[in-house]
Amino acid sequence: MPGSTVRKPNTSRILGAVALAAGASLVLAACGSTKDTGASGAGGGGGSGKVGVVLPLLTSPFWQSYNDYVPKMAKSEGVDAMKTVNSNSDPSQQITDINNQLNQGVKGLVVAPLDSAAIEAGLDQAERKGVPVVAVDVAPDKGKVAMVVRANNVAYGEKACQYLGEHVGSGKVVQIMGDLASVNGRDRSEAFRACVKKNFPKLKVLEIPAKWESDTAASKLDTLLNANPDIKGIYMQAGGVYLAPTLQTLKSKGMLKKAGQKGHITVVSNDGIPQEFDAIRKGEIDATVSQPADAYAKYGMYYIKAAMAGKTFEPGPTDHDSTIVKLPSGILEDQLPAPLVTKDNVDDPKLWGNTVK
């Protein structure tokens, strides 16, 4: 996320999800296509029918932007998307939302999972009804999805590590983590730790498990800064929920110094929302990784339409500057590009954060 992204304790899970159908027959458009020979991919008949879209939450500017992009991208991709449903940061509610959409007769689902494990129950329900699912932003641990549309979250942690390592060098840095019930939180956290250990041993990493919750981030950061006033860097795993509380906490302690000023704390974020770009321009933070809200919506619609038509894909490069990879679970993931944004490129008009208000 948070995304990006938004997790609570796991709900009860329905076990026994079947593995992703083997022998995918459609490669990327440039290589030709055929109908999927599997039995479960024809939900809407030729790619038509209503599509349900389930959001994780709407309290983050990132997800607000994604929500705004959904109807636009659905129209451009020729998808009949229903009004989005907000699960309000509750994995249990998300399973209920999925069931409600299925009961309304949708032929496809685009879901941004709150919890990588708990979402299996909803995926099993969809599979039993022959309804294909595309996961956006978060990959499920188990269950059947036609595609995961996601950026490389390991790269998020590595890019943050490299930036802080190069600009801080030595001393204490804070990692404000997402929910470790989410693969996003795990990937970013583990990648950041591993990169620091390997490349920047003079950095000491302090961690705040904040579960994508702004209040939790603020209170724990306040406590940590009281005990460690010599912090030199901060990595926020989700600017959409952590930017405002982090800046407010630093300001309240007189520690919000602009880049170039003595005592400036180097801050790297994830999301690419307009508020982060403004903070970079002001010198309040130094960098962010732009998580593509627009492309998440676009390719979520692209892949659900393909899945409803019974099409599948194979690992390899795409025609939209990304790479489809096979995850250890066997699920395919289209890893979309997510560039690092600094003062040098923050005004690039191609960045989605510069195209929204």
Summary of the structure (lengths in Angstrom):
residues: 357
radius of gyration: 20.2
end to end distance: 19.8
largest distance: 63.8
contacts: 1358
relative contact order: 0.18
helix: 37%
strand: 18%
